[in-house]
Amino acid sequence: MIEHLMSAAALQQLKLSLLLAVGSAAIAIAFALPLAVLLMRAPVVGLRAAWFVLALLLFAPLYVQLAGWDAVGAWTGWYGRMAPEAFLSGIAASTWVHGVAAVPWATVVIAAGIQQLPRKEEELALLEAPPLTMFWHVILPRLAPWMVVAGSLAMVTAWQDMTVTNVYLVPTVTEGIYNQLALNASDSAIYLLPGFVVVGGLFALGMFAAHFLLTADFPTTSPGRIDWSKGRLATLVVWTFLLFLAGVPLFVLIRQAGLQLRLEENHLARQWSFQHFGSSLWRTVRTMHREYLWTLLTAAVAASLSLFIATTAAWWARSGGWRLLIVGLISVILLATPGPLVGMGVIQVLNRREIPGFTYLYDRTIAAPALAQAARSLPILLLIVWHAIAHFDRSQQEAAALDGCGPWTILRKIVLPQRWPALAAAWGFAVAIALGDVSCSLLVIPPGMDTVARRIFGLVHSGVDDQVAAACLLLMTLLAGLAIAVRSFTARATA
């Protein structure tokens, strides 16, 4: 065992896992910090549209981000599998995809931190110094904890997923766990031990992030914006970033979906046509409609289960203390545990012949992938639900308690009817997270059932062709509708 822990392969896995986590966080913060500051403090033209684009990126599954950027690399030949000797290949390409995928979450976290800044101090500083100097000396030091939280979330999510590293053949610890579990190796328990060196630090970061966000006092209404000058420059920077992050991979996916091979003068040539683009979309709908139905059904069940657990846990722990500590610890464990281990846990729970009905649930229903996806979405959902119901007006709770209502009666008859828009928005976020899961549910999809995530994950190993591009575009169309619905519910919740 000692020889296995100190082997060159184990040390290489730890090194690559750390590089992936730290590099992803650095990329996410580099994009998210200027985006959050300019969106919150500059008169950006098309501000609502910019936030909507950011919401689409927030909802975009990791495998869609992977397909888009992999198609960009294949088209330009600058990085990825089509250019194995390039600088951006292997661990660099994986770090880039994870980093840009974490940008929207990091932007939202840092923007929430900007909303907490003391308004009077900022206004006084603007009277005495230009915005850049004020940002460096006043804003940035106060945003440091929020940047650490955003970076911690980026590191933890990059650590626990194996979607990108599996495609780019990067032997991280999580990738090694998945390979050993998929091969059902007898020494898989020993193989998991090297990752514990990293897990301890990531759990600490995750616990800090969870405690910081759960105890933060987010205002329900905005006191008004503080607009800095340089609106044109801010607009240019914001839309350049957003068009690069969202527009470039989207454009290349549209290009891939419409490309067809034609014989011209005794040689094959690729040509884009709108007809082939429409044909690719229709062919994908026709051949993958069952996968889309299974995907939506599983995600809806997982989101509903996750919402029920999050609501119950948040209300139970609303008084804080040891209850909140337990809920936070469970959330961090689910957030930082590698996806394949979550799937393995689901297998251990449901694949039990000695318990009547469990084998049927495991082999013949969507229970296993729904449970795995619920575990994946629960930590983020708990954060949203916590601030929706745990900070509910205490005077109403006390008045109901004086009338003889118990805690759960207060939740059912008073809190939930007033907080349902926030809970509906949280359910939409959970659906988006469940739709994007691959690593947690990949090992537990039952026979006869397939999901869009697993289908795209399998196809993208061979490259991003017109079918993969069309499937990603159709999924993003569904997620755009979901983002619009969540935005409307969020507006109601904060009204």
FIMARRO-506766 format. One line per 10 residues: number of its first residue (from 1); their letters; for each residue x, y, z of C-alpha. Coordinates in steps of 0.001 Angstrom, whole numbers. Each point is the difference from the previous one (the first is absolute). Last residue first. Example, Ala and Ser with C-alpha at 12.3 -4.5 7.8 and 13.67 -1.06 7.14 Angstrom:
<sites>
2) sa) 13670,-1060,7140  -1370,-3440,660
</sites>
This chain:
<sites>
495) ataratfsrv) -40133,42296,-5815  2941,-2292,793  -1946,-3263,-324  -1967,1218,-2995  3193,954,-1869  1499,-3382,863  -3081,-1734,-1400  347,1930,-3268  3731,-739,-208  -603,-3694,651
485) aialgalltm) -2471,-138,-2883  2389,1796,-2364  2832,-2335,1052  -2221,-3046,-659  -764,1255,-3488  3715,481,-620  605,-3499,1406  -2259,-1520,-2629  1825,1882,-2758  3311,-1065,1557
475) lllcaaavqd) -1073,-3637,-298  -873,448,-3657  3366,1638,-682  1908,-2776,1791  -1838,-2716,-1951  680,1834,-3267  3716,280,756  237,-3691,926  -1840,-1021,-3172  2016,2333,-2259
465) dvgshvlgfi) 3328,-1365,1239  1907,901,3166  2728,-2603,328  208,-3723,693  -12,425,3770  -2882,2444,-493  -2331,-2901,-806  124,-1645,3427  -437,3216,1975  -2746,1068,-2404
455) rravtdmgpp) -1902,-3225,639  661,25,3761  -1282,3553,339  -2924,-558,-2357  -1156,-2862,2181  -404,-3718,-601  -2347,-2680,1240  -312,-3640,-1029  2439,-1145,2654  189,2200,3109
445) ivllscsvdg) 2140,3171,257  2030,-457,3209  3636,457,-1075  -574,3227,-1935  -2125,1611,2709  2620,1841,2073  2496,786,-2792  -2479,1178,-2611  -2103,2773,1500  -1075,2921,-2177
435) laiavafgwa) -3700,-776,-50  69,-365,3792  1545,3469,387  -2619,1538,-2294  -2836,-1777,1825  1383,1215,3348  74,3583,-1268  -3628,-335,-1063  -931,-1376,3423  1707,3002,1614
425) aalapwrqpl) -2083,2329,-2170  -3138,-1828,1116  1157,273,3620  508,3748,-389  -3456,367,-1563  -1516,-2214,2773  1179,2204,2868  -3320,1413,1166  -2032,-3212,-230  2993,-1963,1387
415) vikrlitwpg) 433,2094,3149  -3563,196,1330  -1922,-3266,-359  2668,-2655,-492  2885,1589,1907  -2214,1177,2848  -1547,-3483,198  3522,-1441,145  933,2242,2933  -3222,-639,1964
405) cgdlaaaeqq) -2967,2351,-56  -1672,798,3348  -1081,3598,-563  3113,1203,1839  2088,-1957,-2507  -1712,1805,-2871  851,3387,1523  3595,-1094,603  430,-1181,-3591  -1514,3198,-1373
395) srdfhaiahw) 2341,2072,2156  2954,-2129,-1117  -230,1154,-3611  1645,-2761,-2063  3794,-213,125  -18,-3822,-163  -2448,46,-2914  1591,1510,-3117  3570,359,1253  147,-3694,842
385) villliplsr) -1766,-968,-3222  2765,1524,-2130  2858,-1518,2017  -1753,-3370,190  -367,-38,-3781  3738,393,-463  750,-2927,2342  -2928,-2170,-1257  777,11,-3739  2502,-2877,-89
375) aaqalapaai) -1806,-2102,2610  -3209,430,-1993  1861,-1106,-3132  1063,-3238,1712  -3524,-627,1308  -1485,609,-3450  2600,-2304,-1586  -921,-2818,2443  -3784,474,127  -482,91,-3783
365) trdylytfgp) -1646,-3398,54  628,-3634,-1031  3390,-1069,1381  410,2014,3225  -3676,316,920  -530,-3710,-711  3035,-891,2113  -1378,2125,2850  -3434,-1633,-64  516,-2394,2882
355) ierrnlvqiv) 3226,649,1974  2398,-2992,-53  762,553,-3691  1710,3279,699  1072,2159,-2936  -1700,3151,1271  2287,1390,2724  3368,-1421,-1122  -711,1035,-3594  -886,3517,1142
345) gmgvlpgpta) 3305,164,1865  1867,-1085,-3119  -1663,2795,-1941  1099,2509,2630  3484,-1533,-190  4,526,-3772  -856,3689,524  2970,786,2229  -1092,1166,3469  422,3767,360
335) llivsilgvi) -3618,1120,-322  -1590,-2955,1793  2432,312,2932  -471,3764,55  -3779,-348,167  203,-2574,2794  2264,2331,2002  -2293,2977,-539  -3051,-1935,1170  1832,-1245,3090
325) llrwggsraw) 1364,3457,856  -3450,1544,-494  -1405,-2430,2541  2890,621,2389  -810,3691,269  -2414,1598,-2425  -3687,539,830  -994,-653,-3629  1471,-3521,92  -3307,-1888,-249
315) waattaifls) -1333,2514,-2532  3092,-315,-2165  -7,-3805,241  -3663,-355,-978  308,2450,-2882  3248,-1576,-1235  -1415,-3533,190  -3181,937,-1866  1922,2035,-2588  2457,-2863,-604
305) lsaavaatll) -2817,-2465,-532  -1766,2379,-2387  3250,742,-1861  804,-3713,-351  -3511,-781,-1253  147,2851,-2529  3529,-976,-1109  -1032,-3631,-511  -3067,968,-2027  1897,2547,-2109
295) twlyerhmtr) 2821,-2441,-763  -2306,-2945,-705  -1998,2147,-2422  3142,1386,-1666  1462,-3502,-359  -3264,-1236,-1528  49,2867,-2500  3545,-854,-1054  -447,-1360,-3539  -2860,2228,-1141
285) vtrwlssgfh) 1124,3147,1813  3562,-512,-1254  -1197,-527,-3557  -2065,3193,231  2959,2049,1254  2354,-1444,-2590  -2521,601,-2791  -386,3621,1051  3753,492,-195  149,-1967,-3262
275) qfswqralhn) -2510,2396,-1536  1802,3031,1389  3109,-1050,-1842  3641,-81,983  2488,-1592,-2371  2727,-2542,562  1902,-1224,-3037  734,-3506,-1228  2153,-341,-3103  -572,-1073,-3590
265) eelrlqlgaq) -983,3458,-1248  -2464,656,2827  -1532,-2840,2003  -1949,1424,2890  340,-485,3752  -2441,1811,2260  375,2691,2639  -3166,1423,1570  301,-1419,3507  3724,771,119
255) rilvflpvga) -540,3667,-852  -2739,342,2601  2376,-1593,2537  2739,2419,-1117  -2272,3008,516  -1065,-1224,3443  3638,-603,1038  965,3571,-1036  -3149,1762,1191  -98,-1144,3612
245) lfllftwvvl) 3413,712,1510  1242,2332,-2740  -3298,1793,-412  -209,383,3770  3531,1349,408  -294,2422,-2909  -3444,1001,1251  1327,933,3416  3131,1770,-1249  -1802,2090,-2635
235) talrgkswdi) -2800,950,2370  2515,1032,2652  1901,2138,-2524  -3202,1712,-1088  -1205,568,3567  3251,1585,1148  -1503,1485,3185  -1062,-1844,3127  -3615,-787,732  -1051,-716,3569
225) rgpsttpfda) -3201,-1966,-322  -3037,175,2211  -931,-1376,3411  -636,-3458,-1506  -2647,-2098,1695  229,-3385,1735  3356,791,1587  2389,-2959,365  1166,-477,3570  2894,-2443,-279
215) tllfhaafmg) -127,-2905,2481  -692,-2700,-2599  2482,1475,-2482  2927,165,2432  -756,-3381,1567  -220,-1686,-3408  3167,1655,-1322  2008,-813,3121  -1252,-3579,-50  910,-320,-3670
205) laflggvvvf) 3504,1299,619  462,-2421,2903  -1439,-2860,-2050  2409,916,-2795  2960,-175,2382  -974,-3397,1378  -915,-1372,-3431  3433,675,-1436  1925,-2395,2233  -3015,-2318,-31
195) gpllyiasds) 499,-453,-3727  2866,-2406,543  -2353,-2362,1888  -2412,-798,-2833  2267,-2606,-1568  59,-1988,3240  -3778,-379,-145  197,-781,-3730  2202,-3018,652  -2510,-2559,-1303
185) anlalqnyig) -606,1937,-3197  -3607,379,-1093  1179,1351,-3376  -2440,2932,265  991,501,3632  3702,55,-861  -481,2306,-2980  -2211,2380,1963  2445,199,2905  2888,644,-2389
175) etvtpvlyvn) -1924,2834,-1645  -693,1456,3436  3709,-178,886  1028,1638,-3263  1321,-1980,-2959  -717,2450,-2877  -1316,-1880,-3032  -1583,3060,-1663  -3451,-1605,-78  243,-1445,3508
165) tvtmdqwatv) 1459,3261,1318  -3014,1932,-1262  -2738,-2107,1556  1911,-989,3151  -1612,2267,2610  803,278,3742  3178,2069,-265  -1304,2592,-2449  -3062,539,2208  2171,411,3102
155) malsgavvmw) 2441,2405,-1642  -2717,2210,-1492  -1872,91,3316  3193,974,1817  764,2710,-2557  -3419,1562,492  359,-183,3784  3509,1475,-129  -1300,2786,-2250  -2773,660,2504
145) palrplivhw) 2519,215,2827  2169,2442,-2020  -2906,2271,-967  586,2339,2939  3676,427,-930  -958,577,-3674  -2607,2698,596  1867,2574,2074  3671,295,-1059  7,-1435,-3532
135) fmtlppaell) -3575,973,-859  468,3543,1297  3149,380,-2093  -1832,-1234,-3113  -3094,2103,705  1891,3304,354  602,1266,3539  -1507,2380,2563  -3688,159,-939  -6,-3684,-1022
125) aleeekrplq) 1284,-908,3458  -2982,1725,1613  -2437,-1934,-2211  1740,-3299,784  27,630,3724  -3690,942,-56  -1036,-3130,-1895  1686,-2518,2285  607,-3009,-2272  -2550,-2845,167
115) qigaaivvta) -1100,322,-3639  3633,-341,-1062  84,-3383,1741  -3065,-1165,-1906  1763,1058,-3206  2999,-2100,1098  -2222,-3065,437  -1874,564,-3284  3243,482,-1930  1525,-3148,1515
105) wpvaavghvw) -3041,-2021,-1038  173,1441,-3526  3784,-547,-341  53,-3664,1123  -506,-1390,-3526  2822,2259,-1228  2376,-1572,2532  -1099,-3596,-513  521,308,-3766  3376,1724,412
95) tsaaigslfa) 1246,-2495,2582  -878,-2917,-2268  1829,1620,-2930  3085,602,2154  -93,-3536,1467  6,-1622,-3432  546,2553,-2718  352,3766,1  3750,176,-663  -329,-1807,-3312
85) epamrgywgt) 1530,-3431,-571  -3340,-1812,100  -1577,2298,-2637  -3264,-1640,-1045  -521,-1263,3562  -180,3501,1387  1884,3105,-1041  789,2395,-2845  -1494,-1952,-2890  -2439,2852,-622
75) wagvadwgal) -2995,-2198,-774  916,-2845,2370  711,2440,2826  -3312,1797,-499  -1808,-3360,-145  1630,-935,3309  -1187,3321,1405  -3605,-683,-928  -33,-3694,909  1580,683,3408
65) qvylpaflll) -2423,2818,770  -2829,-2371,-943  1562,-2704,2214  162,2467,2891  -3694,721,-186  -1088,3549,-941  -2243,1451,2725  2498,2601,1235  1006,777,-3580  -3661,681,-764
55) alvfwaarlg) -213,2144,3141  3031,2012,-1156  -1721,611,-3315  -3074,1150,1941  2124,2301,2169  1423,1613,-3135  -3479,385,-1489  -1112,1775,3153  2988,2360,-145  -411,864,-3676
45) vvparmllva) 2255,3048,207  2142,-198,3096  -283,2949,2397  2759,-1262,2328  -102,-1245,3602  -1717,-3380,165  672,-1302,-3510  3443,1604,-30  1028,-1491,3341  -1409,-3453,-755
35) lplafaiaia) 1613,-237,-3443  3349,1336,1217  111,-2632,2786  -1525,-2890,-1972  2532,-267,-2827  3207,-221,2043  -1891,-1726,2844  -1087,-2906,-2230  3437,-369,-1581  1713,-110,3412
25) asgvalllsl) -2547,-2461,1404  461,-2345,-2952  3788,165,367  -152,-838,3709  -2301,-3008,-459  1624,-1393,-3147  3537,481,1302  -960,-1659,3286  -1542,-2976,-1772  3006,-265,-2322
15) klqqlaaasm) 2435,-94,2920  -2071,-2508,1954  -266,-2264,-3018  3744,247,-635  693,-944,3609  -2178,-3096,-343  1658,-1015,-3290  3499,474,1418  -814,-2359,2849  -68,1247,3590
5) lheim) -3526,-1201,757  529,-3291,-1828  3264,-694,1832  -1734,680,3318  -2785,-2451,-918
</sites>
